[in-house]
């Protein structure tokens, strides 16, 4: 199939964000423990990885006991600020070959869409740090759509995108976005998802460079 638009998730697909997210999360969780909102816990990187790809309301809703909305705003902001500082300090790391692959797709004439369950500020600082506007034609964060599910965001975008469309990502949200909109999917096995999330993916890749073989 000759695709015309490629929608790409960011964290776990292009950006190896656990490198900066882990420290940011631990700082926020320490605040929750110190203020008696959560029990003390020694989080491993593998445990924290599962939150990457979720939007903030979805992520915090999974914690027990429940965290008050006003506290969620505080810790969510803490994580955002810590990650922003890390990116501005050039600590962000993209997966090997990510920019080369984006350049390849751009040169092939695909319309590239950045589609992430993130805040606007996070998207903008990454765009600036890695000069992503050299590759992407459209930038979309879930905050721009009041954090509705990614599949619904893609459903709204779809009418204005050249078809056929391909959705590339590493989490269930990306696979669901494709399936719900009758769009083929690429499961990025090197990211932060689990095997169960990739059921019915059209393609599977172990490295972002493998997109060049599909496209």
Buried (B, 14 or more C-beta within 10 A) or exposed (E): EEBBBBBBBBBBBBBBBBEBBBBBBBBBBBBBEEEEBBEEEEEEEEEBBBBBBBBBEBBBEEBEEEBEEEBBEBBBEBBBBBBBEBBEEEEBBBBEBBBEBBEBBBEEEBBBBBBBBBBEBBBBBBBEBBEBEEBBBBBBBBBBBEBEBBBBBBBEBBEEBEEEBBBBBBBBBBBBBBBBBEBBBBBBBBBBBEEEBBEEBBBEBEBBBBBBEBB
